[in-house]
Amino acid sequence: MTSRLLSRRDVAFLLYEWLDVESLTARERFADHSRETFDAAMLTCERIATDLFEPHNKKSDQNEPRFDGERVTMIPEVGEALKVFCDAGLMAAGRDYELGGSQLPAVVEKAGFAWFKAANVGTSSYPFLTIGNSNLLLAHGSAEQIERFVKPMMTGRFFGTMCLSETQAGSSLSDVKTRAVPRDDGSYRLFGNKMWISAGEHELSENIVHLVLAKIPEPDGSLPVGVKGISLFIVPKFLVRDDGSIGERNDVVLAGLNHKMGYRGTTNCLLNFGEGKYEPGGEGGAVGYLVGEPAKGLAQMFHMMNEARIGVGLGAVALGYAGYLHSLDYARNRPQGRPPAGKDPAQAQVPIVAHADVRRMLLAQKSYVEGGLALNLFCAKLVDDEHTSDDEAARTEAKLLLDILTPIAKSWPSQWCLEANSLAIQVHGGYGYTRDYDVEQFYRDNRLNPIHEGTHGIQGLDLLGRKVVMQGGAALKALSSRIRSTIARCRAVPDAGSRKLATELEAQWDRLEEVTAVLHGIGDTNRTLANASVYLEAFGHCVVAWIWLEQALVAGRSMRGDADDDFYKGKLAACRYFFAFELPKVGPMLELLAALDDTTLTMQDAWF
């Protein structure tokens, strides 16, 4: 039976025909693997996602976690699905053998996890955050912290979170007020509040490991000003004894649940640290353990945040993809109307996929979700290249590309795969707005992703303000080199249509580089960044056009005159659609940026 979550055929195309993931097995870390082990891992993910995550997606949406003032309760299917996920070793799929992992490449691990995001984004949030938490501690934690906290997370005994935002600070992390007071034994006592903490309270695991940003007070008791004084702490729900067993309750208390329009199966929490409900060791404050050095917390947390940003983008793709496949199935099976040239009411109605405007909406969705999936898996492959390539220059290039593409990998799918969900509702017509069909929930779930892990505005500031100019523009140069290489390869093929697409992308990319120089040449940071979100969108469309050109090159040379040609022809059609309907949108955006328009900058509050 064909899945309505993701396309197994498309995933295989991206992994094996385009990204050549099999070549990773030549590297020492992945030497035990083969396409067979990769396929087995992918099939395991698909089966568990389909059999255990998808069936309760709607139920958990309609039966949110409840808080009675003492404990959180949720439907039992969530815990049952997560137990199978953990028992299958998926929490540690990409980790070292020594940690009980399988040492899967990141690109295979992320492709497998996309099935869970598509099946049930609420339930999949718990392992998503736990994996990111453990990866941060593996990079920055001590050996004792890894033994005490990471290893139990890798088996699913413990789950994890990240705690950044506070009610008065939001995304302005320099304004966090949570205090971490040092104690003589090397631990700290934390006092403060954290907001919007996904998976912050539940009874799905024996313990919850919170990673908390806080400031260590100065000798006079004041808090350091700005982000440079932020440190990172491990604050578990329960203290952990030296033998690994669960100890007394820490003073981390749920103050209330937030109720969002989507992700309703994920507890989203306001947490109080050190409010006094519990006194571990007979003393006030939540016990915390410093990760690494003091005042390095924000840089450490960005290890998890950047991973989460790409993960949010992948989740947005997965929800958009599921919506696309649901609407495609509906369009093929819903008879309505007749072609414009054949309106004889005596003739049978045609499936709505026969109507050109419905095909337009389906093609738009296909171009967004398949382009977004390719982009995110490309970024996951860069993670593998950065950490496992034998070539130092390749590792350096991979890191540069990952730095500049992370804002795009997060924000572009969050915008355009959400648009795919909107179009999926439209294809369903009036039924699309009802709870009888899944597409309305996909839209609600996906609407959170433009805000998760930094809004479009924040990603735009990061891209234009930092990433394109860092190290003298090294990351932009690396990406430009990759894009121009693809353009050159495209020009070398005999197909005139492909050469035309290459010329169109080259023109837009040339203009983007010119506009980037203009924006950074005016000597006014406020004006440079006033329309950073527009820059982000233009940049993202150019990147995804490049990704589509890459896919088209593979599809064009893969046709063999057999039944599989339909798949490749679909790729080529989606590429043509993106270049005909989407890439031209970049031109006006770049002209607006080049004009240094200051409308948003000069607008006054009183004028609203």
N, C-alpha and C positions, 0 to 999 in steps of 0.2 A: 504494500500500500504506500502511495506517495505521501510523504510527510507534508503537513501544512505549517511546519515550524521553520525549517531551513531546507535548502536544496542540497542533498548529499552530492549530487553531480557537480554543482557549482563549487562546493567546498573542495572536492577532489581536483577540479580544474585549477583552482587557485593554489592549492598546496603542491600539486605534483607537476602540472603542465606549465604553470607560470613561475612560482617561487622555487621550484625544484628542491623541495624539502628533503627528498631522498638523499641529496648530496651532503646533507648535514651528518649522515651516518659515517662519513669519512673522518669526522672529528672525534677525538678521543672520548669526550663526554658522552657522545651518542653512539659509540661503536657497537653497543649491544642491540641497537634498534635497526629496524628495516621498515619498508612500506607495510609489511604485514603487521608489525607491532603498532605502527601508527594507525592503521585501519582498525585494528582491534580496539585500541583506545577510543577512537572516534565512535565506533559502533556501540561500545559500552556507554558512552555519554549519551548517544542518541536514544538508546533503549531505556536507560534510567530516567532521562528527561521525559520521554514519551509515556512511560508506564507509571511513573510515580510523581513527577513534578506537574506535568500538564493537567492531569485529572482534577487536581484541587485548586487550580489557578483561579477559576471563577468563584469557587466556594470560599477561598481565603479572602478574595476581594469583597465578598458580600458578608463575611463574618470576620471583621477586623479583630486584632488582639484587644483584649479588654483589661483594664486595670481597676481593681476594687479598692485601691488604697494600700494594699499589702503586697499583692502579687499580680503578675501578668498571666493571662490564660489565652490560649489560641487553639485553633482546630488541631486535632492530633495528627492529621495527615502531614503537617509541616515537619514535625519531628521524625515521623516514619520515613519520609523521603530523604531527609538529611542523614539519617542513620545509614541508609543504603549507600548514599553518596560517599560518606566517610569510610564505610566498610569496604567499598570498592577501591580505596586508596587514592581517591581523586583529590583529596585535600592536599596531598603531597606529590601529585603527579609530576611536577616539574622539579622537585627537590632532589638533593643528593641521596644516593643509596644509604649513606650513613644515617640519614634522618628518616629512613623508611620510605623514601621517595622512589620514583621510577625514572628520574632523569630524562623525562620527555622534553623535547625542544619547546621553548615558549610558544612558538607559532602553532604547534600541534595542541599544546595545552589550551591555548586561547580559542582555537577553532572548536575544540571539544566543549569548552565552557559556554560558547555561544548557544549551544543547544539548550542549556539550562536557562539562560537569559530569555530565550525565545519561548520556552515552555512555561516559565513561572518566575518573573523577575522579582517578586516579593520573597519567595523562599530562597532563591539563589543568592540574595543579598547577604545571607549569613555566611556562607563559605567564601563569597567574594571578598568581604571585609576581613575575614580571618586569614585568608591567603595573603592579602596585602599587608596585614599587620605582621605576620610571621616573616615575610620577605624583608620588611624594614628591620626587624630585630636580627635577622640573619646577617644583614649588612652592617648594623651599628651596635648591636647588643653584645654583652659579654658572654663568655662561654657558660657562665653560671646562669645567666638569663635565658640563653638558648635552651639549656637543659631543663630549667624550671618551667618555662612558659612556651617556648616554640615547639618543643617535641610533643607536648600534649595537644597543641593546636593542630599539629600535623596528623594526629590520629582522630581528631574530632572530640576529644575529651573536653578541651577548652575551645571557646570561640573568641573572636577578637573584634575590636572596634577602633575608630580613631575619633578623638574628641578635640576639636579645634574651636568651633564657633561659641560665642557667648551672646546673650541677649542684647547687650549694649555694643557689641563689637561687630557681629556678623562676619563679613569677609575682611574687615579691617583688623587683622590679627595683631597689629602693634598695640591695639587697645585692650587686649585680654587682661583680666584682673585676677585670674586664679593664682593663688599664692602657693609656693612650695617651700615650707620651712624646714631647714636641715635639722637632723637629729644626730646625736653623738654616735649612733651605731652605723651611720652612713646612709640611712634611709631618710625619707622626707615625709612631712605631713602636709597634705594638700587641702586647701579651703577655697571653694568657689563653685561656680555653676557652669554647666555646658549645655548648649541647645542644639537641636537638630541631630541628635546622635542616633544614627541608624543602628539597629540591633543592640541598643544600649541596655536592654533588660529583657530577660526571658528565662525559661527553664529548659532550654533545648540542650544544654551542655552542663557539665559539672561546674564550670567557672567561666567568667567573661574577663578577658584581658583588655583593659582600656589603655590606649596610648593617649596621653593627655599633655597638651601644651600648657605650661604654666611659667611663672616668673619667680625666681628666687629673690627674696627681698634684699635690699642693700643693708649695710650695717645700721643705718638709721631707721630701718623698717619700711622705707619707701620702695616702690617697685621700679625696676629699670624702665626707662622710656624707650619706646620703639620696639622693633622686632629683634634687635640684637641681644636683648636680654631674655629671650624666650628659650626655655629648656624643655626637654621631652622626658616624660616619666611613664613607667609602667605602673598602673594602678589596678590591681585585680579586684574583682567582686569579693572573692574569698582569698585570704592569705594562703600561701602554699608552704607546707612544712618541708623540711630538708629531704624527707624521703619521697616527696612528690604528692603526698596525700593532701586533702583539703583541710585547711585550718579554720580559724574563726572568721566571722563576717567582717569585711572591711566597711568603712563608713562611706560607701557609695550608694546613694538612695535615689530611686526613681521619684521625681516630683510630679510627673504627668506624661501622658502620651500626646503627641501631635497627630492630628487626623488630616491626612493629605488626600488629594484627588486621585492619586495613584500609588503604586507600591504599597497597597493597604495591608498586605501580608507581612510587611517588615515593621517591627516596632520602631517608632521614631520618638526619641525621648528627650526630656529635660532632666538632666542628672544633677544632683547636689553632691558635692564632695566636702566632707567634713562638717556636715550640718549638726552632728551630735547624736544622731539616732543610735549609732553604734560607737563603741570606744575600744577599738582593737588594742590589745595590750594594756587596757585600762587608761588609755590616753585619747584625747580628742584629735580629730583630723583623719583623713583617709591616707593610709600608708601607701607611699609611692617610692619607686626605685628609679634613680636617674639613668637615662640611656646615654652612654658616651660622656662627653664633656658638657659642663654647664654652658648655657648661652648658645648651644649649637642645635637647639631643638627644631627650629623652622627648617633649616637645611636638611635635617634628618627626616622630618615629616614629609618633605617634598619627595622623598624616595617613595613613600606610600601614595602621596597625592598624585604624582605623575603617572604611577602605575594605575591608580584609580581613574585618572582622566582618560587614559586609553581604554580602560575597562568600561567606563561610562559610554564612551563612543561605541564600543562593541555592543553594549547592551542596547543602545539606541538603534543600531543596525539590526540587531536580532528582533526587536519589537517591530521595526519597520518591515523586516523581511517576513515575519509571521503574518502581518497585516496584508502584505502584498500577496502571499500565497493563498490566504483566505479569500481575498477579493478575486483573485484569478480563478479559483475553484468556483466561486459564486457566479462569476461572469460566464463561465463555460456551461453552467447548469441552469441558469435563469433565462427562460424564454421571454422575450418582450419585444414587440414592434417588428418592423420589417425594414429592409434597406431603403434609402431614399429613392432609388430607381425602381423599386418593386413594391409599391405600397398597396398591392391588391389584397384587401382584407380576407379574401377567400384562401389566400396562401397561409401556410403555417407560420407562426412566429419564429423568429430566429433567436439563438442565444445572444445575450447582450454583448458578448465578446466580438460579435460580427459588426458592431457599430464602431465607426472610426473614432468617435470621441471617447468611447470606453477603452479602446486600444491605446489612445493617447494617454489616458490616466494610468493604464497598466504599464505602458512603456516608461512613463515618468517614474513610477514606483520602482520598476526594474532597474532603471539607470541610477536611482538614488541608493537602493539597498545593495545591489551588486557592486556598485562603485565604492560604497562605504565599507562593505565587508572586505573588499580587496585592499583598501587603504589600511584598515586596522590589522589585517593579517600581515601586510607588508611591514607595519611598525613592529609587530611581534617578532617577525623574522629579523628585524634590525636589533632587537634585544639579544637574540641568539648570536648575531654577528658581533655585537659589541663585546660579549662575554666569552665567546668560544672560538672566534676566528683565529687561525694561526698567523694571520697577516696583521701586523700592527697598524699599518695604514688603513686597512679595511675596518679594524676596530675603531679607529679614530673617526673615520668617515661615518660609520654607523651611529656613533654617539652624536655627531653633529646633525645628522639627518633626523635622528629621534628627537633631539632638542627642538628643532624647528617645526617638526611635524606634529608634536604632541598637542599644541593648541588646535590644530586642524583636525586631528583624529578625534578629539573630544567634541569640538563645537560643530563641525560640519555635519556629522550624522545626527547630532542632537537637533539641528535645525531641519535638515532635509529628509531624514528618515521619519521625523515627526510629520513632515508634509506628506510623506508616503502614507502614513496612517490616516491623515485627513482625506487623502484621495481614496483610500480603501473604504472609508465610510461612504464617500460619494458614490463609488461603484455599487455599493449595496443599496443605494437609494434610501428610502424611509426606513428600511430594516436596519440600516447601519447605525442608527441612533438608538436602537433598542438593546436591552440586555439579553435578548434571545441570541444575539450574534456577538462574537468575540471582539470585533474590530473597535467597538466603542471603548472597551477596557484597554486595548493596546494603545489607543490614543491617550487615554488618561494616564496610563503608566508612563508613556514616553514623554508626556508634557513636563515631567519632573527633570528630565535629563538636560535641558538647556540651563538649568540652575545648578544641578549637582556638580560638585567639584569646581566651582568657578563659573560665573555667568559668561555669556558671549562677550560682554564688555571687558571682563577681566582677561579672558583669553586674547582678545584683540590688543589690549594694552601689553600683554606679555609678548605677543608675536611682533608687533610693530615697535614697541618700546625697547625690547630686549633681544629677542631671538634673531631678528634679521641683521642686527648690527653687532652682535657679540663677537668677540675675537676678530674684529675688523671685517665682519661680514662673512666669516668662514662658513657658517652653516648655510647661509643663502647661496654662497658660491658652490657648495657641495650639492645642494638640491638643484641648482641651475645646471650644473654639469650633468646630473642624471637626466633631467628633463630634455636637455639639448641632445644628449646621446640617443634618447628614444626618438626624438624628432628626426635625427640623421638616419637611424635605422628604418624609420617609416618612409623616408624619402627614397630609400634604396629599393623598396619593393615595387614591382611593376604596376600595381593598382593605382590608377589616377586618383580615385576617391581617397585612398589612404594618404597620398601625398598632399591632397587638398586639406585634410584634417591637420596634418603636420604643420602646414603653412599657417593655418588659423590659430593653432596653439602657440606657435612661435611669435606671432604678432602680439598676442595678448601677453605673453610672458615678457617680451621685450618691453612692452609698455609698462608692465608692473614693475620691472626693475628700474625704469626711468622715473616712475612716480615715487618709488621708495627713496631714490636719491633726492628728489625734490622735497619730500616730506622731512627728511633728515638734514636738509641743507638750509632751512629757514631760521635756525637758531632760536626757536620758540617751542619749548616742549609741549606747552598746553595746546598750541595750534597743531603741532605735529600729530598729537594723539587725540584730537577732538573727534575725529571720525574713524577711530581705530576699528570699530566693529564693521564698518564698511570695508576697510582694508582686509580684515579677517575673512569676510565673505568672498571678496574678489580673489584673494589668495587661495582660499579653499576650493573655489570653482576651477581655478587653473590647475591645482594639484589633482583634483579628481578627473579633470579632462586628461591629464597626463596618465593617470592610472587606467583610464578607459583606453587610451591609445596603446598602452602596454598590453592590455587584455586583447585588444583587437589584433595586434600583431601575432599573438599566439593563436587566436581563433582562425585568422586568415590562412595560416600555414598548416592548420590541423585538419581541414576538411578532406575527407577521403571518398566522398560520394556514397556514403552509407547513411543509416538511420540517425547516427549521432550528429550528422551535419546540422540538423535542426537546432541543436544546442548551440553550435558555433554561429549559425546564422542569427540566432537570438542575441548573442553577444555583440555581433556586428551591428545589428539593428539598434540595440540599446546605446552603443557608442555613437552611432549616427544621430540618434535622438539627442544625446547629451550635447553634442557639438552644434546641432541645429537649434535647439530650444534653450539650452542652459548657458553654454559658454558665451554667447553674444551678450548676456546680461553683464558680463565683466566690464565691457567697454564703457558704458555710462558711469559705472561705479568708479573706475579709474579716472575718468574725466572730472568727476566731482572731487576726488581726492587731489588731483593735480591743480584744481582751481583754488585749493586751500580755503574752501568754503568755511566760514566761521559762524554760520547760523546758529548751530547748537551751542557754540561757545559764548556768543553775545546775548543769547536769550536770557531774560531776567525772570526771576521767580514771580515777581509782581505781575508780569504780563500774562501769566497763565490765567 
